Amino acid sequence: MTSVPSIDLQPWFHGDDRDRAEVARQVDEALQTAGFLLITGHEVSTSLRDDTRAVAREFFALPEDVKQTYATAVGGRGWLPPGAEANGYAEGTPTPPDMKESFTAACDTPTGNPAVDAEWFAPNVWPDAQLPRMRSVVGEYLDEMHALSDELMALCAVALGLDVDFFEPFLSEPTYGFNINWYPPLTRVGPAAEGQFRIGPHTDFGTVTVLDREPGLGGLQIYTQSGEWIDAPYDPAAFTINIGDLMARWTGDRWRSTRHRVLPPPADAPSEDLVSLVFFYEANHDAVVESMAPPIGRRSYPPTNWGSYLKEKLAAISVG
């Protein structure tokens, strides 16, 4: 069985070189084996996490016709209605649509290039008329996640035996995505169809994913190297971290982009609903990523243009 470790980042933030090297060693081991880890000592306040989840619940409680005014497609900004995604299609696993709805945001810092900004850094959409505080709360959370993800990328560089700033040129104007996923109760959406999940089995697409999740019977599962699904460990103080396909390709499959899924709740828990905050860090839209050579990498992939790669993946999971 694959073990998902919990790693304290305080020695990375405040320790000496030996302390930082030990944290990096633990990260390298976790990403070679599980592809997942928990992090504590990340210095993101509990109050901000709680406020973000609370305002998200307020949004999802709005009437359907109000939410519809903010509707968008996969890869856009705003409300993703039920039935919009089937994540299993990203890996070629046909499933019914995922049992969720989402509020999505992304990087909207303009570069000054109108064509680039229109495609990659369009303004986020906020329900200011109904929830004026959502813009500031979620905006602060995005800033915190961006800063934490930059720190994680520096930690990843050291874990690979590279200079701490190795990834910085690829992250000067990065894209990122943020999904607030609401998994409604069965009392609202009815029982799951055969082969239906809250999120179907898939791997993530980018570099690192930072997940703030709630525990539940219909919760996160991870696919192990031995070919079994296990429940992901949970710690309310921790973020769950995993890497995506881009980072796996970048490291020449030294690190695992691990399949995962979110189960529907069992029939005897019909009232369970959960909210997950999922920050997908990526790279510059025009970044070209080449696999690292041995002894770091273990397999060579053709150079990957991040923007083109992401568009293909988002198209694959879109329903309709």
Buried (B, 14 or more C-beta within 10 A) or exposed (E): EBEBBBBBBEBBBEBEEEBBBBBBEBBBBBBBBBBBBBBEBBEBEEEBBEBBBEBBEBBBEBEEEEBEEBBBBBBBBBBBBBBBBBBBBBBEBEBBBBBBBBBBBBBBEBBEEEEBBEEBBBEBBBBEEBBEEBBEBBBBBBEBBBEBBBBBBBBBBBBBEBEBEBBEEBBEBBBBBBBBBBBBBBEEBEEBEEEBBBBBBBBBBBBBBBBBBBEBEBBBBBBBEEEEBBEBBBEEEBBBBBBBBBBBBBBBBBBBBBBBBBBBBEEEEEEBBBBBBBBBBBBBBBBEBBBBEEEBBBEEBEEBEBBEBBBEBBEBBBEE
